[in-house]
């Protein structure tokens, strides 16, 4: 019987070529076609309902039940025109995926009449089982009630799956007593808190600002491989990454894949998922080959943070579904293949006012430059004061394999500002020795714009090794993992900047009350913040050993594993931070910490089980079979009277294979014992630590001997698709 590997290889190239492409359609003709937004809302709602919904979207005001009935009726009419029969509250529980329960518009009245109905009550609230989702002990099995509640700020959309269509209503997910059980609820709170704090600081410079919006532009990296080859590997099916596999002779060392010609089969897949994304209003702009073979990237235009998070989560679902049409598999794991670049999701974050100003873009006047400098310095100060929390925000079992590798920033959080801005910060800090006075107001007239051209992207080099880099008119949080929900790092970033801005305003107001001019007071506090935050700024190579040593001297932490990094969430400092800014209660934060540790344990546990299974059921049988073939060969050569020197190579190979077999067997047994001991530990943090430092240590040992066997065992009998096949065959 042929192995799955050979059956998969035989199928390559036999796929029926799919005719894909835009077929002459403009993107604008399909963009938002499945979204209840813009002119669609205007067409299907009365003036009264339209104004009520727009007011809720813009200001967060509550929609009255009467208006909700009208909005629901309009949504239903729009959806039914497009063949929709069911609706769902679409939410993002702490599972790392999305959730949905479909209900039909169909119902029966008391007199037996069958009708189609969707009212405000169904739109606003539903009741999923809160104890069945990760909750960190907030809900017990007998306390199952939880609620999904409509988020009007993110538009409803129609999801197409095969021939079915469903009206999806973005919602938050909370427990019966109000605690958040999802990614969206705390994100919305952090956005609102940041808006309030930023507007108050903006009023030092522009009283016309009434709203500040956090914006996000994510860059999604991913791998695409043949579906049949992926299905022939239990580790890819169950874990999303390869637990064994020897590096191919050619990897990424020739640097010929980056920005290269996109393979035809992948190109067809890209065009297909792009069109699905455009229908849902996801404003994709960029696509290209990434550094590693079989690795690619897409990126959208910036959006409001909440909608950007929803769109990224949607896109990850879309890519997986569309890939199946092309008999491909998308890998979103941060490190699916050892020895080549892993995948990240760079989060490009900025702040925009309702007056049309990007607060992280230098202006053309001293006043607007001072506003830019204020938000720029406050962000750096926030990162300095809460670096460990930012590290925790991107911690996961998956990302542990990527951080600190040759393509990803290290686990040490630092900020890159670039040559020009570094000089400006230095000048502001050192120009005046003691205190700002009226005579020093000339400093405020510094035309920063001349020193820092408006197009900073063209005048400031990028530091690809920095985890948090200023790249022109935004900060790029490069350490976020490819499979992560963007909400986690955005909640932390929004919250720490909110807290810093609030404290900044208090300090500035105190100086103004003492008689300082407003601009002088602002500059004095900025100067202090620059001095306080210098340790977090680093312009050099973040990969270097010298930086690790220097960071340690500066007092910057280097948490290399998820269990130790996650502890930052439950320090008293962090609990107070989130509580003071209205994002999490202390109980909610402790619950999330518990959930993240449990997720870590489960992922490592699954990988350990699959690795043991593959070693026992795939790798060892293949090695033993080949070993038996060699032994039979040696016996035959002996029988015909050849001397031992004639089959010495075979004997050596038998011995080498025997050693690898024994080592794999011993390490698998030891790993199983370590896993049993870890499972008996009740304390979640200690159990996670045990999995991290005991169970995981066997992964590399088993892999080493397995990969050595892959090099010597007959290729025809090796059961698992090899790296050269996974990465290069399409």
N, C-alpha and C positions, 0 to 999 in steps of 0.2 A: 504494500500500500504506500502511495506517495505521501510525503509529509505535507502539512499545510503550507509550508514554505514553498515547496516545488509546485504545488497546485496554484498558489498565488502568483508565482513567477510565470507560470504558463498562461495565466489570464491577462497578464500585462499586455497592453496593446490591442487586446481583443474587444475592448469597450466600444460600444457604438458611439461614434463621435457626435457630441451634442452641438447643435447649431445654437450658438449664443451670440451675445452682442446686443447693441441698442437698436439695431434695425432701423436706423434713421431717426429714432426718437430723440428729442432733446431731453436733457435731464430735467429742465424746468417743466416739461409736460407731464412728468410722473411724480415730481417732488411733492410730498405732502398729500398725495392722492388718497392715502388710507389714514389720514389724520383729521380729527375734528378740530380744526383750527382755522384762523384767518377768515376768508370769505365764506367758507363752509359754515362756520358758526353763524355768521351774519345771515346766511340764507335760510337756516333751519330754526332760528330762534326769533322770538318777538323782540322788539326794541327793549322792553322792560327786562326780559330774561338776559338779553345780550349785555346790557349795561351792568346787571347784577354779577354776571360771570366775569366780565372784564374787570370790575372793581375788585372781585375776590382774587383774581390772578395778579393784579398790580399791587394791591395793598394788603392782601391776606385777610380781608374782611369776610365774615361768615355769610354764606348764602342761605337765605330764608327757605324754609321747607316748600313754600308755595312756588318760589322761583326754581328750586331743585326739581320739582315736578315738570316744569316747563322745559328745563334743560334736558332732563331725561327723555322727554317726549321727542325733542329735537334730535337728540343722539340716536334714538331708536329709529326715527324716520330716515335719517341719513344712512344708518347702518343697514336697514332693511332694503333700501334702494340698491345696495351693493351685495345683496344676497346673504346677509348675516342673519342667523337664527338664534345665536347664543351670545351671552355676555359673561365677562369674568372680572373680578377684582384682581388685578395684576400687582403682585407685591414682591418684595425682596427680603425673605427671611434670612436668618443668620446661618443658612446652609451653604452659602456661596453660589446658589442658583436662584432662579425665579420660581414663583409659585402661582398657581391659578386653579380655580374650581369653576367649571363652566355651568351656567344655568341658562335654560331656554327662556325666550320671551313668552313662550306658550304657557297658558294657565287655563283653568276652568272655573267659571263663575258658579255661584251657588245654585243657579237654575240649570246647570249642566252645559251652558254655552261655552264653547272653546274660543278663546281670544288670544291676541298677542298683547302683552303688557310689560312695560318697564317704567316704573315710577321713581320719584325722588328718593324714596326710602331705600330702594334697591341700589340706586346710584350712590348714595352717600355712605351706606354702611352694610357690611356683611359680617358673618360670624364663623370664621374657621376655627379649628381646634388648636388652641394655643399650647397645649401640653405636648403636642406631637411634633412641634418644631423646637430647635435648640432654644432653651430659655434660662439656662444657668441656675435652675432651682427656683426661679420666680413662680412657675406654675407646676403644680403636681398633677398626676394623672386624674385625680378626682376634682381638680380645679381647671377644667379644660377650656373655659370660655376665653375667647380673645376676639378682637375686632379688627377688620380692615376698614379704613376710612378714606374717602375720596380726597385726592390731592389735586385741586383744580389748576394748580400752577403748571402741571405737566399734562399735556393734552391727551385725550382718549384716542385710541387708534384701533385699526382693524388688522388682526394678525391672520395671514393666510397660511394654511397648512394642508398641502394636498388640495383636495377640492373643498375643504371646509374653511369657513371664515368666522372669526370670533371678535366681538367688540371687547377691547381690553381697556379697563379703567385703572390708571395708576393710583395706587393707594399706599398709605402707611399701614403698619401692622403693630397693634399694641395689645397688651394684656388687659384683662378685665378691670384691673385697678389702675390702668393708665401707663404702665411701664412699657417702654419701646422694646419691640422684639424683632426689629428689622434694621436695615441700613438707612432707609429714607427718613424716618422720623427724626433721629438726631441730626441728620444732614440739614433738614429744613430748619431745625432749631438753630444750628450753627450759622446758617445763612442769614436768618433773621437777626441774630445777635451781632454778627459782623456788620450787617447793614446799619444797625442803630449806632454802633460804636464808630464806624467809619464816617457816617454822616455828621456826627457831632464834631469830629476832628476836621472834616472838610469845611465846616462853617468858619474856621479860622481864616480860610482863604476864599471861600465862595458861598455866600448865604443862599444861593439859588439851588444848591444841591439838596434834593429831598430823598434820594435813594442811591445806595451803592450796592452793586451786584457783584458777587464773586463769579468770575468766569473760568471756564475750564476747557482746555483743548487736549484731549488724550491722543497718544500715539500707540496703536495696538500692534504689537509684534506677535507672530504666530508661525508655526510650521505647518506645511501641507505635505502629506505622504499618501501613497496608494492605500485604499481602504482594505483590500485583500491582504496586503503585506502586514498592515497594522493588526488585522484580526487574527493573524497567525502568531501574534506575540501576546501572551497572557498579561505581560507587564503593561503594555500599551493599552490594552482593553480595560484593565482594572485600575491602573495607577496613572495613566497618561504620560508615563516616561519609561525609558528602557532601564531596567535594573542591571542588565548585563549587556555585553556587546563590545567587541574589540574595535578600536579606532581603525578606520579605513586608511589605506595608503595615502589617499588624497582626501583631505578634509576641507578646511577653509584657508590653508596656508598660501595658496596662490592668489587669494583675494579677488577671485574672478566672478564671484556670484553677486557681490554687492552692486546694486544699481545696474545689474546686467539685464539682458533681454529676458522678459518674463516667459517661462515655458508655456506653450500653447494651451495645454490642458488646464494649467493653473490660471491662465489668463481668462479662459472661458468661465471658470469658477468665479473669478474676481468680478467679471462683468455681471454675472448672475446675482451674486449676493449684493453688489452695489445697487442694482435696480430694486431689489427687495428693500434695501436700506433706504433708498430715496423715497419709496412709497410711504415709508414710516417717518419721513422727515429727518432722517439722519444725514447731516450735510457732509458726506465724505468728499474729500478733496484730493488726497494723495494716495498713491499705491506704488510700491517698488519692491525689488528684491532686497533682502537684508543680508548681513554678512555671512551667516552660516548657510551651507547648502540646504535647500528646501525650506528656507526661512524667508518670511515676507512681512510687510508692514502696510498698514493703512492709517490714515489720520483725517479727522474732520476739520471744519471751520470751528472756531471758538463758539461756545454757547454758554448760557447761564448754567451755573454749576449743577443744579438739580436736574435739569433736562439733559445735560451732557452725561451725567451718571446713568440716567435711564437709558439713553441712547447707546452707551457703551455696553450696558448689560444686555440690551436687546440685540446688539450686533453680535455679541458672542454666541447667543442662541441661534441667530440667523446663519452665521457661518457654519455652525455644526450641521444645521438642517440642509442648507444648500449644498454642502460638500457631498452629502449622500447622493444627490442627483448626479454627481460627476464621479461617483465611486472613489471619492477621496475622503481623507480624514484630516480634520484640523486639530492640531495639538496646541493647547493654550498653556500647558505646563511651563513653568519658568526654566526648566532644564531637562528637556526630554532626551537629549543625547549628550553623553560625556565627551569632553574634548573639543566641542564646538560651542559657539556662543549660545547663551540662553536667551530667553525672551523677557522683555520688560514692557511696561506701559507707562511711558513718561507722562506725567501730569503737569501740563503747562497752565499755571494759575495766575490770574491777575484780578484787578478790581476796576470796575467801570461805573461812572456816575450817570445819572439820568440826564445830565447836561452834555453828555457825549465825550467825557474825558476819561482816558485810561490813566488811572492814578499811578501806574508804574511806568509811565512814559514821560521823559523830560519834556517840559514845555518850552515856550519861546520867550517867556518873561521871567524876571526874578520871582514874582509871586507864584506862578505856576511851577517853577523849578523848586521852590521851597515846599510846595505841596507834594511834588514828586519825591523830594528828599525825605519828607516826613514819613510817607508810607513805605518807602524803600528801607529806611533805617529801622522803622518799627517792625518790619517783617524780619530783618536780620536779628534784631533783639529778641523777637519771639522765638526764632529758631535756636538762638543761643540759650535762652532760658529753659527751653523745653525740647532739647535735642533728643533726649532719651525717649520722649513720648512720640516724636516723629519716627524714630527707629522702631518703636513698638507697632506703629501704624502700618508698617510694611512687612512685619514679621509673619512668616508662615513656614510650614515644613517645606513647601515647594521653593520659596525664595531663599531658603538657607543654602540651597545648592548653587544659587546664582550670585548672590552678593559677594563681592570681593574677587570674583573671577575676572578674566581678562577683558570682559566686555561690560561689566557692571560695576557700579560704585561700591566701595567697601561698606562695612557695617558702621563705620565711623561717620557720623553726620557732620558735614561742614558746608560752608556757603562759599560759592565762587561769585565774585562781583566783576571781575575783569579789570584791566589796567586803568582805564579812564576813571571809572567810578572809585576804584581804590585810591587813586590820587585825590579825587574830590573829597572822599571821606577823611583822608589824612589832612587835607587842607582845612576842612571845617573843624577837625579836632584840635589842630595845633596852631592855627593862625592867631588865636588870642590866648594868652597865657593864663589869665586868671578868670576874668569875667567879661561878658559882653557889656558894652556901654553904648551910648548914643554915638560916640566917636567911631565905634566899630561897625556902625550900620552899613559901612561900605561893603562889608562882607556879604550882606544880604543882596547887594547889587551885583555880586559875581554873576556873570552871564554863564551859568553852567552849560547852557546850550552850546556855547562856542567850544567848550572843552569836551562835551559829550554830544556829538551830532545826533540829530533826531533819529536817524536810522542806525541805532546802535547795533543792529544785527550785522551790519556791514563793517562796523568799526570796532567791535569788541569780539575777540576770539572766543571760541567755545571751549569749555573744559569738559570733555566727555567722561572724565573720571570722577567728576564731582557729583555727589548725591543730590545737591540742591544748588542749582546754578542760575544766575541772572542772565537771560539771553536776549536782552534788548528792550522789551516792554512787558516782561513777564518773568516769573520764576519757574524753573523747570525742575520738578521733583522727579529725578531720574531713577530713584531706587524702588519705585513701585513695581510689583510683579505683574506679569502678563495676565494671570488668571484672577487677579484681585478685583474686588468691587471698589471702584474709585472712591466711593463714599467714605471708606475708612480713613484714608490719608487726608481727604478733604475736610472731614469733621474735625480732625486734630488740627490741621493747618488753619482752618477758619477760626477755631476756638482759641488757639494760642495768639493769633493776630488780634482777635477781639479783645482778649485780656490785656495785651500789651497796649493797644490803643486806648483802652479805658484808663489804664494807669498813666499813660502819657498825658491824657487830657487833665487828669487830676494834678499832675506835676506842673503842667503849663498854667493851669488856672491859679494855682497857688502863687506862682511867680507874678502873674498879672495882678492878683489881689495885693501883692506887695509893692506894686507900682511899676513893674517892668512893662515896656511896650510889648504888644502881642508877638511881633516878629522876633524880637530879642529873646523873649521867653521861650518861643519855639526852638530857636537855635541853641539856647543854653541846654535844654533837655536833650536835643538831638546830639549835641556834643558829648554829653554824658553817656547816652546810649551807645554812641560809636565807640567810646573808650571801654565801656562795659562789655561790648560784644566782640572785641577784636579776636579773641581766642577761637571763635567759630569760623573766622574767615581764612580761607586757604586757597592760594592761586596755583599751586603746583600739582604734581602727579600724586593723586590719591591712592594709586596702586602701590606706591613705593614703600619699602620697609622703613625708610627714613621718616615718612609721614606718620606711620604707625607709632614710631618712637616719639616723634615730635608731638603727636596728638596726646599721647600719654602724659608727656610733660605739661601739656596745656590743661590737663584734667578732663579731656574728652573721653567718653566711654567707648569701648569697642565690644559690643555684645554680638558675638558671632552665632549664637543659636537662638531659636525662637523662645524656648522656655525662659531664658534669662532676660531676653529683650522685653517680653510681655509683662514682666514685673513692674515696668514703668507705669502701667495703667492703674495699679492699685497702691501706689505710694500716697501718703497723705497729701502731698503737694498736688498730685494729679486729681485726686478725688475732690479737693477743694476747688481746683481750677474749673472742672466741669460743672460742679455744683454752683459755684458763684456766677457762672455764665449761663446757667439754665439749660445745660445740654443733657447731662445725666445726673440722676440721684446717685448717691454712693452705692446703694443697693444695685442699681442698674449696671454700674461700672464693674462691680465685683462679679455680677452675673456674666457680663461679657468676657471678663477675664477667664472665668471658668469655662465658658463656651469655647474660647480660642485655644485653651490648653487641651480641652477634650478633643477638639478637631485635630490638633497636632498629634495627640496620642493615636487617634483612630487612623490617621493617614500613615504614620510610621508602622502601626500595627498591620494594616492592610499590605503595605509594601513588604514587610517581613514575611507574612504568610505567602504572598505570591512568589517571593524570591525562594523561599524554602520549597514551594511546590515546583517551580521551574527547575531548580537544581535536582530535585529527586525524580521528577517525572519526564524531564526533557533532556537536561544536560548530561546527567550521569548515565542514563540508558544509552545515549548516543556514544558517549566515550567508551563505555564497556563493550558495546557492539563492535566498535572499531578496534578496540584492544583485542577482542576475541578473534577478529579477522587477522590481526598481526600474529597472534599466537598460533593460529592455524597455519599461517604462512611459514613461521619458524619451524613448526613440526614437519611440515612438508619438505623444507630445505634440509632438515636433519635426516629425514628418511632417505633422501637421495644421496646422502653421504657428504654434503658440503661441510667445510670447516666453519667454526663459529665466527671467524672473521668475515665470512661471507654474509652473515645476517646480524652482525653486531648493531647496525643502525636500527633494525627492527626491535632488537632486545632493549636497546636504550630507550626507544620510543615507548615500549611497553612499560618500562620502569618510570619514565616521566609521567605517562598517563596515570599510572597507579598512584603516584604521589599526589597528583592534582585531585584525583577521585577521593583519596583519603582525606585530604585537607578540606575539600568541599563538604564531605560527609560530617567531619568533626565540627566544622564551623556551623553547619546547619543545625546540628544537635545542640550545640552551645547556645545558638541564637534562640532556639525554641525554649530552652531552659531559662534564658534571660527574660524572654517574653512572659513566661509563666510567673516569674518572680515579680515582674513589673505589674502584671495584672492583679496581683494580690495586694498592691499598695492602694489604700483608700484615698489618701490625700492626692488631689489631681495634679498639683504642681510637682510633688515628689515622683508621681508616676510618669509625668511628662519628662522630668529630668532623667529618670531611669531609662526610658525609651531612647532619649537623646544620647546619653553617654554610655549605655550598656548595649541595648539592642542594636542600635544603628552602627555600632563599631564593627559588627560582623558583616555589614553590607559590602564594604570594600574588600574584605578578605575573601568572601565568597566570589565576588566579581573578579578579583584578580585571577584566581585559579580557573574560573569558568572561561575567562577571556583567553587564557593560555591554552586551554583545551580547544577553543574555537580555531586557534592557529594550526593545531596539529591533527585534529580529527578530520577524516575524509569529508570534503565539502558536500558530497552527495548524501551523506548521512546526518549532517548537522541540521537540526529541526527548526531553528529559529532564523527568521530573516535577518541578514547581516546589515551592518551600518551602510555598506556600499550600496546595498539594494534599497534600503529605506530612504536614504538621503539622495540618491542619484537616479533611481529608476522611476519613471512616471508613465 
